[in-house]
């Protein structure tokens, strides 16, 4: 039986995220969840699904990991804070930069920037 349970969140399953999952599940009990709204209109439903997932799984986890920061990392970071668990945000680009002149970065969009900023503020560990 693996001693530590890790919750892993990501916005979209890609090859490098799959590599993370494959490595982590060798040593830890890993539960992962994508945040995949089909359009912006489905965003509230994705938050609701994530909320219930976190209610049932956060208390039994040792660590919460979020690949990138944005909408999908806000509730996991908040749950980690409530349940007093460490949360690791692995940054990748758009959440680390803001180039308004070319429309690049999470902070170009006011609401998305707010979710990104709050996620980063609640993180106990940040890596790039």
N, C-alpha and C positions, 0 to 999 in steps of 0.2 A: 504494500500500500504506500503510495506516494504521500509524503508528509505535508506538502504545501499545495494549496489551491491558488491558482492564478486566474484572474479574469482578464481577458485581452479584448480590446475594442479597436475597431478599424472602420474607415469609411467605405472601403471597397476591397474585396479580396484580390490581391495581385500576387505575382510570383515571389516578390521579396517578403511579403507578409506571410505567404504560405511557408516560406523557409523559416521565418521566425516561429510559426506555429509548430512546424516539424521538430525544430530544435528544442523548444520549451516542453513539448509533450513527452519527450524522452525522459525528463527528470522530474516534471511536476504534473500534478493533476491540472489540466488546462481546460478552461471553458472559454470559448471565444464567441464573439457576436459582432456581426457587421451592422452598420447603420446605413441602410440602403433605401432611402425614400425614392420612389420612382420620379417624383417631381416635387417642387416646393410645396404643393398643396398636401402632400402626404407627410410632410415634416412633423406635424403634431401627432400623427399616428405612430411614427417612428419613435418620437419621444415617449409616448405612452407605453409602447412595447418595451422600450429600454428601461423605463421606470419600474415596471413590474418584474422584469428580469433582474434588475438590481436589488429589489426588495427581497427576492427569494435567494439571491446568491452572494450578496456583498458581505453579510455577516459571517459567512463561512470561508471567506477568502483570506489569503495572507497578503496578497498584493494585487493591485489593479494596474494594468498597463494599457495605455492608449497610444496607438500609432497615429501621430499627427495631433494637432489641436484644432478644435472647431466645434460645430454643433454636437458631434458624436462624443466628444470628450467631456462636455460640461456635466451631465448627470453622473457619469462614473467618478469624476473628480469630487463632486458634491457628496456622493455616497461614501467615498473613501474618507472624506472629512468627517461625516456623521458617524461612520462606523470605526473611526480612528485606525484606518488602514493606510499604508503608504500607497501613493499613486505615482507612477512613472509615465511621463509624457515623452515620446520619442518624436522629435521634430524633423521635418523634412524639407521645408522650403517656404511655402506661402505664409505659414504662421510666424515665420521668423523675419519676414521682410515686408516692406511697404514702399511701393513705387507708384504713387498715385498718377504720375504723368503718363504711365503706360498701363494703368489699371491692374497692377500686379500686387497680390498680397491679400490676406484675409481682412486687413484693416481698411481696405478700399470700400467695403460694404459695412455700413455702420453696425447693423445687428450682428452680422457674422463676426466682425471685429470684437464686439462685446463678449460673445460666447468664447472666442479664442482667448481674449485677455483674462476673463474670469477663470477659465480652465488652467491657464498658466499660473495664475495667482494661487490657486488651490493645490497645485502640484507639490509634492514633497521632493521629487527628483525630476530633472529635465536633462535630456540627452539629445544630441543631434546625430 
